[in-house]
Amino acid sequence: MADALRFKIENGVIAFTPVDTAAVGYLDTWQTPGGAAIDTVTLAAYTDADAQWSCQVQTATIDASANNNDETVDATWCSPAKTIPNPGESSWAINGTYLQDVIDEDGLWQFLYLHDAEECYFYIGLSGEASAPSAVGKCRVLGSTFGGAARTALTSTLGPLPVSQRFDAWIGQPGTAGVVIEGLTNTSRPGVVTAATSSSGYGTDEAAA
């Protein structure tokens, strides 16, 4: 029997940048700045280095919420009542925690505060830049906690940041082509290995080990 698959985040990164609907050629279907594919976009597209965070972040997830619209059929003289499942599409939100960085003039807290309620592109890379596994899309940014208890390292909650539409996901071992799932069309295709992918901190042999 094969061993269970395991993965640990050791080089993760999260990035945001405001959606610019005035950008040349802009389409609502863009999941990244400029509409680049998830396996070719780089962190340079996300505003600048001040809108990318790794060492402050403790956890980051994209969580699904069920959209239940069950139908209830009342009982009659000849049959019992019953419930018919009629689910809608799931909704998604980014959640997480980070070390509160209110002493950093370019910190995550400041970005969330300045862009409260704005729609932003997001990039969540579980193995750094330009590598699977990762996710990109759009979300609404919301501010987070300021301050906390005395004489302790302050933390803040990230989100929930509502995801605007089905996001794209790049699934696979770090440093490999993997598979890209395009959320809006619900289709998949082989990913693309780039120079940035192969230098993301994991070699192909290491990723497959």
PyRosetta script that sets phi, psi and omega in degrees:
from pyrosetta import init, pose_from_sequence

init()
pose = pose_from_sequence("MADALRFKIENGVIAFTPVDTAAVGYLDTWQTPGGAAIDTVTLAAYTDADAQWSCQVQTATIDASANNNDETVDATWCSPAKTIPNPGESSWAINGTYLQDVIDEDGLWQFLYLHDAEECYFYIGLSGEASAPSAVGKCRVLGSTFGGAARTALTSTLGPLPVSQRFDAWIGQPGTAGVVIEGLTNTSRPGVVTAATSSSGYGTDEAAA")
pose.set_psi(1, 133.5)
pose.set_omega(1, -178.2)
pose.set_phi(2, -72.6)
pose.set_psi(2, 151.6)
pose.set_omega(2, 176.5)
pose.set_phi(3, -69.7)
pose.set_psi(3, 152.5)
pose.set_omega(3, 176.2)
pose.set_phi(4, -65.5)
pose.set_psi(4, 145.0)
pose.set_omega(4, 176.2)
pose.set_phi(5, -71.9)
pose.set_psi(5, 137.7)
pose.set_omega(5, 178.8)
pose.set_phi(6, -134.6)
pose.set_psi(6, 146.3)
pose.set_omega(6, 178.1)
pose.set_phi(7, -145.4)
pose.set_psi(7, 135.6)
pose.set_omega(7, 177.6)
pose.set_phi(8, -121.2)
pose.set_psi(8, 137.1)
pose.set_omega(8, 176.0)
pose.set_phi(9, -82.3)
pose.set_psi(9, 114.2)
pose.set_omega(9, 179.1)
pose.set_phi(10, -123.2)
pose.set_psi(10, -9.2)
pose.set_omega(10, -176.5)
pose.set_phi(11, -147.2)
pose.set_psi(11, 45.2)
pose.set_omega(11, -175.5)
pose.set_phi(12, -79.4)
pose.set_psi(12, 162.0)
pose.set_omega(12, 177.9)
pose.set_phi(13, -151.8)
pose.set_psi(13, 144.2)
pose.set_omega(13, 173.7)
pose.set_phi(14, -128.4)
pose.set_psi(14, 139.3)
pose.set_omega(14, -177.7)
pose.set_phi(15, -140.9)
pose.set_psi(15, 151.1)
pose.set_omega(15, 176.8)
pose.set_phi(16, -135.9)
pose.set_psi(16, 156.0)
pose.set_omega(16, 167.5)
pose.set_phi(17, -158.3)
pose.set_psi(17, 142.1)
pose.set_omega(17, -178.2)
pose.set_phi(18, -61.5)
pose.set_psi(18, 144.5)
pose.set_omega(18, 175.2)
pose.set_phi(19, -74.2)
pose.set_psi(19, 127.7)
pose.set_omega(19, 178.8)
pose.set_phi(20, -107.8)
pose.set_psi(20, 98.0)
pose.set_omega(20, -178.4)
pose.set_phi(21, -71.8)
pose.set_psi(21, -9.8)
pose.set_omega(21, 177.2)
pose.set_phi(22, -91.2)
pose.set_psi(22, 0.6)
pose.set_omega(22, 179.2)
pose.set_phi(23, -62.0)
pose.set_psi(23, 145.9)
pose.set_omega(23, -178.7)
pose.set_phi(24, -58.8)
pose.set_psi(24, 126.3)
pose.set_omega(24, 177.2)
pose.set_phi(25, 76.9)
pose.set_psi(25, 10.9)
pose.set_omega(25, -174.4)
pose.set_phi(26, -54.7)
pose.set_psi(26, 138.0)
pose.set_omega(26, 174.0)
pose.set_phi(27, -130.9)
pose.set_psi(27, 146.4)
pose.set_omega(27, 178.3)
pose.set_phi(28, -62.2)
pose.set_psi(28, -20.8)
pose.set_omega(28, -178.5)
pose.set_phi(29, -81.3)
pose.set_psi(29, -6.6)
pose.set_omega(29, 178.1)
pose.set_phi(30, -60.4)
pose.set_psi(30, 135.1)
pose.set_omega(30, 175.9)
pose.set_phi(31, -105.9)
pose.set_psi(31, -11.8)
pose.set_omega(31, -178.6)
pose.set_phi(32, -139.4)
pose.set_psi(32, 163.3)
pose.set_omega(32, 175.2)
pose.set_phi(33, -56.9)
pose.set_psi(33, 128.7)
pose.set_omega(33, -179.5)
pose.set_phi(34, 78.1)
pose.set_psi(34, -1.8)
pose.set_omega(34, 178.4)
pose.set_phi(35, 75.6)
pose.set_psi(35, 19.2)
pose.set_omega(35, 179.4)
pose.set_phi(36, -66.6)
pose.set_psi(36, 153.5)
pose.set_omega(36, 177.7)
pose.set_phi(37, -72.1)
pose.set_psi(37, 155.5)
pose.set_omega(37, -177.7)
pose.set_phi(38, -60.6)
pose.set_psi(38, -31.4)
pose.set_omega(38, -177.1)
pose.set_phi(39, -91.0)
pose.set_psi(39, 4.9)
pose.set_omega(39, 175.4)
pose.set_phi(40, -125.0)
pose.set_psi(40, -18.7)
pose.set_omega(40, 179.7)
pose.set_phi(41, -67.8)
pose.set_psi(41, 148.1)
pose.set_omega(41, 177.5)
pose.set_phi(42, -121.3)
pose.set_psi(42, 165.1)
pose.set_omega(42, -179.4)
pose.set_phi(43, -64.0)
pose.set_psi(43, -21.3)
pose.set_omega(43, 178.6)
pose.set_phi(44, -60.3)
pose.set_psi(44, -22.4)
pose.set_omega(44, -180.0)
pose.set_phi(45, -76.5)
pose.set_psi(45, -14.1)
pose.set_omega(45, -176.0)
pose.set_phi(46, -97.0)
pose.set_psi(46, 80.3)
pose.set_omega(46, 177.9)
pose.set_phi(47, 58.8)
pose.set_psi(47, -82.6)
pose.set_omega(47, 179.3)
pose.set_phi(48, -168.1)
pose.set_psi(48, -174.5)
pose.set_omega(48, -176.7)
pose.set_phi(49, -62.7)
pose.set_psi(49, -19.9)
pose.set_omega(49, -178.8)
pose.set_phi(50, -76.6)
pose.set_psi(50, -7.3)
pose.set_omega(50, 179.7)
pose.set_phi(51, -113.4)
pose.set_psi(51, 25.6)
pose.set_omega(51, 177.2)
pose.set_phi(52, -129.6)
pose.set_psi(52, 134.2)
pose.set_omega(52, -176.7)
pose.set_phi(53, -136.8)
pose.set_psi(53, 141.3)
pose.set_omega(53, 179.2)
pose.set_phi(54, -136.1)
pose.set_psi(54, -60.0)
pose.set_omega(54, -172.5)
pose.set_phi(55, -71.3)
pose.set_psi(55, -17.3)
pose.set_omega(55, 176.2)
pose.set_phi(56, -84.1)
pose.set_psi(56, -23.1)
pose.set_omega(56, -170.7)
pose.set_phi(57, -81.6)
pose.set_psi(57, 132.4)
pose.set_omega(57, 176.2)
pose.set_phi(58, -101.0)
pose.set_psi(58, -45.8)
pose.set_omega(58, 177.4)
pose.set_phi(59, -142.6)
pose.set_psi(59, 151.4)
pose.set_omega(59, 173.0)
pose.set_phi(60, -155.5)
pose.set_psi(60, 127.2)
pose.set_omega(60, -179.7)
pose.set_phi(61, -136.5)
pose.set_psi(61, 157.6)
pose.set_omega(61, 168.4)
pose.set_phi(62, -113.7)
pose.set_psi(62, 108.6)
pose.set_omega(62, -171.7)
pose.set_phi(63, -102.9)
pose.set_psi(63, 138.9)
pose.set_omega(63, 178.5)
pose.set_phi(64, -91.6)
pose.set_psi(64, 144.8)
pose.set_omega(64, 172.5)
pose.set_phi(65, -123.0)
pose.set_psi(65, 129.8)
pose.set_omega(65, -179.3)
pose.set_phi(66, -67.5)
pose.set_psi(66, 145.1)
pose.set_omega(66, 176.8)
pose.set_phi(67, -112.6)
pose.set_psi(67, 82.9)
pose.set_omega(67, -174.5)
pose.set_phi(68, -87.2)
pose.set_psi(68, 128.0)
pose.set_omega(68, 176.3)
pose.set_phi(69, -131.7)
pose.set_psi(69, 55.7)
pose.set_omega(69, -175.9)
pose.set_phi(70, -63.6)
pose.set_psi(70, 142.7)
pose.set_omega(70, 176.1)
pose.set_phi(71, -100.6)
pose.set_psi(71, 131.6)
pose.set_omega(71, 178.1)
pose.set_phi(72, -103.8)
pose.set_psi(72, 125.1)
pose.set_omega(72, 176.6)
pose.set_phi(73, -104.0)
pose.set_psi(73, 119.3)
pose.set_omega(73, -177.1)
pose.set_phi(74, -67.2)
pose.set_psi(74, 155.3)
pose.set_omega(74, 177.2)
pose.set_phi(75, -68.7)
pose.set_psi(75, 150.1)
pose.set_omega(75, 174.0)
pose.set_phi(76, -123.4)
pose.set_psi(76, -178.3)
pose.set_omega(76, -178.7)
pose.set_phi(77, -66.8)
pose.set_psi(77, -18.0)
pose.set_omega(77, -176.1)
pose.set_phi(78, -118.2)
pose.set_psi(78, -1.9)
pose.set_omega(78, -179.6)
pose.set_phi(79, -151.0)
pose.set_psi(79, 149.4)
pose.set_omega(79, -179.7)
pose.set_phi(80, -76.6)
pose.set_psi(80, 165.4)
pose.set_omega(80, 175.0)
pose.set_phi(81, -67.0)
pose.set_psi(81, 155.0)
pose.set_omega(81, 177.9)
pose.set_phi(82, -150.9)
pose.set_psi(82, 159.3)
pose.set_omega(82, 177.8)
pose.set_phi(83, -115.4)
pose.set_psi(83, 128.4)
pose.set_omega(83, 180.0)
pose.set_phi(84, -105.0)
pose.set_psi(84, 116.6)
pose.set_omega(84, 178.3)
pose.set_phi(85, -63.6)
pose.set_psi(85, 135.5)
pose.set_omega(85, 178.9)
pose.set_phi(86, -144.1)
pose.set_psi(86, 63.2)
pose.set_omega(86, -173.2)
pose.set_phi(87, -70.6)
pose.set_psi(87, 146.5)
pose.set_omega(87, 171.0)
pose.set_phi(88, -96.8)
pose.set_psi(88, -176.4)
pose.set_omega(88, 178.4)
pose.set_phi(89, -63.5)
pose.set_psi(89, 143.0)
pose.set_omega(89, 175.3)
pose.set_phi(90, -65.4)
pose.set_psi(90, 150.4)
pose.set_omega(90, 169.7)
pose.set_phi(91, -103.5)
pose.set_psi(91, 159.3)
pose.set_omega(91, -173.1)
pose.set_phi(92, -132.4)
pose.set_psi(92, 151.6)
pose.set_omega(92, 177.1)
pose.set_phi(93, -150.4)
pose.set_psi(93, 144.5)
pose.set_omega(93, 176.2)
pose.set_phi(94, -87.0)
pose.set_psi(94, 129.1)
pose.set_omega(94, 177.3)
pose.set_phi(95, -130.5)
pose.set_psi(95, 153.5)
pose.set_omega(95, 176.8)
pose.set_phi(96, 178.5)
pose.set_psi(96, -174.9)
pose.set_omega(96, 175.1)
pose.set_phi(97, -137.7)
pose.set_psi(97, 151.7)
pose.set_omega(97, 177.6)
pose.set_phi(98, -149.9)
pose.set_psi(98, 156.6)
pose.set_omega(98, 175.3)
pose.set_phi(99, -69.6)
pose.set_psi(99, 119.0)
pose.set_omega(99, -174.2)
pose.set_phi(100, -59.3)
pose.set_psi(100, 124.0)
pose.set_omega(100, -172.8)
pose.set_phi(101, -115.4)
pose.set_psi(101, 45.7)
pose.set_omega(101, -179.3)
pose.set_phi(102, -70.5)
pose.set_psi(102, -5.9)
pose.set_omega(102, 174.8)
pose.set_phi(103, -92.8)
pose.set_psi(103, 0.0)
pose.set_omega(103, -179.6)
pose.set_phi(104, -105.3)
pose.set_psi(104, 120.4)
pose.set_omega(104, -177.4)
pose.set_phi(105, -66.7)
pose.set_psi(105, -16.5)
pose.set_omega(105, 178.1)
pose.set_phi(106, -121.3)
pose.set_psi(106, 31.6)
pose.set_omega(106, -173.3)
pose.set_phi(107, -79.7)
pose.set_psi(107, 172.8)
pose.set_omega(107, 178.2)
pose.set_phi(108, -64.1)
pose.set_psi(108, -39.3)
pose.set_omega(108, 179.3)
pose.set_phi(109, -57.5)
pose.set_psi(109, -45.2)
pose.set_omega(109, -178.5)
pose.set_phi(110, -63.9)
pose.set_psi(110, -42.1)
pose.set_omega(110, -179.6)
pose.set_phi(111, -61.0)
pose.set_psi(111, -45.5)
pose.set_omega(111, -179.4)
pose.set_phi(112, -63.5)
pose.set_psi(112, -37.5)
pose.set_omega(112, 179.8)
pose.set_phi(113, -68.7)
pose.set_psi(113, -46.2)
pose.set_omega(113, -177.6)
pose.set_phi(114, -67.3)
pose.set_psi(114, -29.4)
pose.set_omega(114, -175.4)
pose.set_phi(115, -111.2)
pose.set_psi(115, 24.0)
pose.set_omega(115, 179.8)
pose.set_phi(116, -52.1)
pose.set_psi(116, 128.4)
pose.set_omega(116, 177.3)
pose.set_phi(117, 75.5)
pose.set_psi(117, -2.5)
pose.set_omega(117, 177.7)
pose.set_phi(118, -79.1)
pose.set_psi(118, 151.5)
pose.set_omega(118, 172.3)
pose.set_phi(119, -83.6)
pose.set_psi(119, 128.9)
pose.set_omega(119, -178.3)
pose.set_phi(120, -131.0)
pose.set_psi(120, 150.9)
pose.set_omega(120, 167.8)
pose.set_phi(121, -76.1)
pose.set_psi(121, 145.5)
pose.set_omega(121, 174.2)
pose.set_phi(122, -125.3)
pose.set_psi(122, 152.7)
pose.set_omega(122, 174.1)
pose.set_phi(123, -133.4)
pose.set_psi(123, 123.3)
pose.set_omega(123, 174.7)
pose.set_phi(124, -123.1)
pose.set_psi(124, 109.0)
pose.set_omega(124, 179.8)
pose.set_phi(125, -109.6)
pose.set_psi(125, 118.2)
pose.set_omega(125, -178.5)
pose.set_phi(126, -81.4)
pose.set_psi(126, -8.8)
pose.set_omega(126, 177.1)
pose.set_phi(127, -135.9)
pose.set_psi(127, 38.1)
pose.set_omega(127, 177.3)
pose.set_phi(128, 85.0)
pose.set_psi(128, -158.4)
pose.set_omega(128, -174.5)
pose.set_phi(129, -82.8)
pose.set_psi(129, 144.3)
pose.set_omega(129, 171.3)
pose.set_phi(130, 53.7)
pose.set_psi(130, 45.8)
pose.set_omega(130, -179.5)
pose.set_phi(131, -151.8)
pose.set_psi(131, 144.9)
pose.set_omega(131, 167.1)
pose.set_phi(132, -73.0)
pose.set_psi(132, 154.0)
pose.set_omega(132, -8.4)
pose.set_phi(133, -82.8)
pose.set_psi(133, 140.3)
pose.set_omega(133, -179.5)
pose.set_phi(134, -155.3)
pose.set_psi(134, 168.1)
pose.set_omega(134, 179.5)
pose.set_phi(135, -143.7)
pose.set_psi(135, 144.0)
pose.set_omega(135, 176.7)
pose.set_phi(136, -136.5)
pose.set_psi(136, 154.8)
pose.set_omega(136, 177.7)
pose.set_phi(137, 170.6)
pose.set_psi(137, -157.4)
pose.set_omega(137, 179.7)
pose.set_phi(138, -122.3)
pose.set_psi(138, 146.5)
pose.set_omega(138, 176.8)
pose.set_phi(139, -147.8)
pose.set_psi(139, 166.8)
pose.set_omega(139, 171.9)
pose.set_phi(140, -95.6)
pose.set_psi(140, 122.2)
pose.set_omega(140, -179.0)
pose.set_phi(141, -81.6)
pose.set_psi(141, 139.7)
pose.set_omega(141, 177.9)
pose.set_phi(142, -132.1)
pose.set_psi(142, 148.7)
pose.set_omega(142, -179.8)
pose.set_phi(143, -67.4)
pose.set_psi(143, 167.2)
pose.set_omega(143, -178.0)
pose.set_phi(144, -133.9)
pose.set_psi(144, 178.7)
pose.set_omega(144, -172.5)
pose.set_phi(145, -59.4)
pose.set_psi(145, 137.8)
pose.set_omega(145, 173.1)
pose.set_phi(146, -114.3)
pose.set_psi(146, 126.3)
pose.set_omega(146, 177.2)
pose.set_phi(147, 89.4)
pose.set_psi(147, -174.5)
pose.set_omega(147, -178.3)
pose.set_phi(148, 167.5)
pose.set_psi(148, -157.7)
pose.set_omega(148, -176.0)
pose.set_phi(149, -74.2)
pose.set_psi(149, 156.9)
pose.set_omega(149, 179.9)
pose.set_phi(150, -71.5)
pose.set_psi(150, 146.6)
pose.set_omega(150, 170.6)
pose.set_phi(151, 53.7)
pose.set_psi(151, 42.7)
pose.set_omega(151, 175.8)
pose.set_phi(152, -148.0)
pose.set_psi(152, 153.2)
pose.set_omega(152, 178.2)
pose.set_phi(153, -66.5)
pose.set_psi(153, 121.4)
pose.set_omega(153, -175.8)
pose.set_phi(154, -76.4)
pose.set_psi(154, 141.2)
pose.set_omega(154, 174.6)
pose.set_phi(155, -126.8)
pose.set_psi(155, 159.6)
pose.set_omega(155, 176.6)
pose.set_phi(156, -133.1)
pose.set_psi(156, 156.3)
pose.set_omega(156, 176.3)
pose.set_phi(157, -93.0)
pose.set_psi(157, 133.3)
pose.set_omega(157, 174.7)
pose.set_phi(158, -96.0)
pose.set_psi(158, 115.3)
pose.set_omega(158, 176.4)
pose.set_phi(159, 87.7)
pose.set_psi(159, -170.2)
pose.set_omega(159, 9.7)
pose.set_phi(160, -71.1)
pose.set_psi(160, 132.4)
pose.set_omega(160, 176.1)
pose.set_phi(161, -102.3)
pose.set_psi(161, 108.0)
pose.set_omega(161, -176.0)
pose.set_phi(162, -62.5)
pose.set_psi(162, 129.3)
pose.set_omega(162, 177.6)
pose.set_phi(163, -82.7)
pose.set_psi(163, 129.7)
pose.set_omega(163, -170.5)
pose.set_phi(164, -71.8)
pose.set_psi(164, -33.4)
pose.set_omega(164, -177.0)
pose.set_phi(165, -154.8)
pose.set_psi(165, 168.2)
pose.set_omega(165, 179.6)
pose.set_phi(166, -55.6)
pose.set_psi(166, 128.4)
pose.set_omega(166, -174.4)
pose.set_phi(167, -88.0)
pose.set_psi(167, 166.2)
pose.set_omega(167, 174.6)
pose.set_phi(168, -93.5)
pose.set_psi(168, 145.0)
pose.set_omega(168, 179.6)
pose.set_phi(169, -130.3)
pose.set_psi(169, 139.9)
pose.set_omega(169, 175.6)
pose.set_phi(170, -113.3)
pose.set_psi(170, 110.3)
pose.set_omega(170, -172.2)
pose.set_phi(171, -108.3)
pose.set_psi(171, 136.2)
pose.set_omega(171, 177.0)
pose.set_phi(172, 151.3)
pose.set_psi(172, 175.9)
pose.set_omega(172, 177.0)
pose.set_phi(173, -68.4)
pose.set_psi(173, 139.9)
pose.set_omega(173, 176.2)
pose.set_phi(174, -53.8)
pose.set_psi(174, 138.3)
pose.set_omega(174, 177.4)
pose.set_phi(175, 83.0)
pose.set_psi(175, 3.8)
pose.set_omega(175, 178.5)
pose.set_phi(176, -118.2)
pose.set_psi(176, 168.2)
pose.set_omega(176, -177.9)
pose.set_phi(177, -66.6)
pose.set_psi(177, -38.5)
pose.set_omega(177, 178.9)
pose.set_phi(178, 59.4)
pose.set_psi(178, -155.9)
pose.set_omega(178, -179.5)
pose.set_phi(179, -131.6)
pose.set_psi(179, 133.4)
pose.set_omega(179, 176.6)
pose.set_phi(180, -98.6)
pose.set_psi(180, 127.6)
pose.set_omega(180, 174.6)
pose.set_phi(181, -107.0)
pose.set_psi(181, 117.4)
pose.set_omega(181, 179.8)
pose.set_phi(182, -90.9)
pose.set_psi(182, 111.3)
pose.set_omega(182, -169.0)
pose.set_phi(183, -62.6)
pose.set_psi(183, -40.8)
pose.set_omega(183, -174.2)
pose.set_phi(184, -71.2)
pose.set_psi(184, -28.2)
pose.set_omega(184, 179.0)
pose.set_phi(185, -104.1)
pose.set_psi(185, -7.2)
pose.set_omega(185, -179.4)
pose.set_phi(186, 54.3)
pose.set_psi(186, 42.4)
pose.set_omega(186, 178.2)
pose.set_phi(187, -121.1)
pose.set_psi(187, 160.2)
pose.set_omega(187, 178.7)
pose.set_phi(188, -127.9)
pose.set_psi(188, 156.5)
pose.set_omega(188, 179.8)
pose.set_phi(189, -153.2)
pose.set_psi(189, 161.7)
pose.set_omega(189, 175.2)
pose.set_phi(190, -64.3)
pose.set_psi(190, 142.9)
pose.set_omega(190, 175.8)
pose.set_phi(191, -76.7)
pose.set_psi(191, 174.9)
pose.set_omega(191, -179.0)
pose.set_phi(192, -115.9)
pose.set_psi(192, 128.3)
pose.set_omega(192, 175.4)
pose.set_phi(193, -88.8)
pose.set_psi(193, 123.3)
pose.set_omega(193, 178.0)
pose.set_phi(194, -115.1)
pose.set_psi(194, 174.1)
pose.set_omega(194, 177.0)
pose.set_phi(195, -60.4)
pose.set_psi(195, -37.1)
pose.set_omega(195, 179.2)
pose.set_phi(196, -66.9)
pose.set_psi(196, -36.6)
pose.set_omega(196, 178.9)
pose.set_phi(197, -62.6)
pose.set_psi(197, -47.7)
pose.set_omega(197, -176.1)
pose.set_phi(198, -70.7)
pose.set_psi(198, -15.7)
pose.set_omega(198, 179.2)
pose.set_phi(199, -108.1)
pose.set_psi(199, 20.7)
pose.set_omega(199, -174.3)
pose.set_phi(200, -78.9)
pose.set_psi(200, 5.2)
pose.set_omega(200, 178.2)
pose.set_phi(201, 110.1)
pose.set_psi(201, -6.9)
pose.set_omega(201, 178.6)
pose.set_phi(202, -132.8)
pose.set_psi(202, 124.6)
pose.set_omega(202, 172.6)
pose.set_phi(203, -80.5)
pose.set_psi(203, 162.8)
pose.set_omega(203, -178.8)
pose.set_phi(204, -57.9)
pose.set_psi(204, -43.8)
pose.set_omega(204, -179.0)
pose.set_phi(205, -64.7)
pose.set_psi(205, -40.3)
pose.set_omega(205, -179.4)
pose.set_phi(206, -66.3)
pose.set_psi(206, -42.1)
pose.set_omega(206, -177.8)
pose.set_phi(207, -64.5)
pose.set_psi(207, -34.5)
pose.set_omega(207, -176.3)
pose.set_phi(208, -84.2)
pose.set_psi(208, -10.2)
pose.set_omega(208, -177.2)
pose.set_phi(209, -67.7)
pose.dump_pdb("model.pdb")
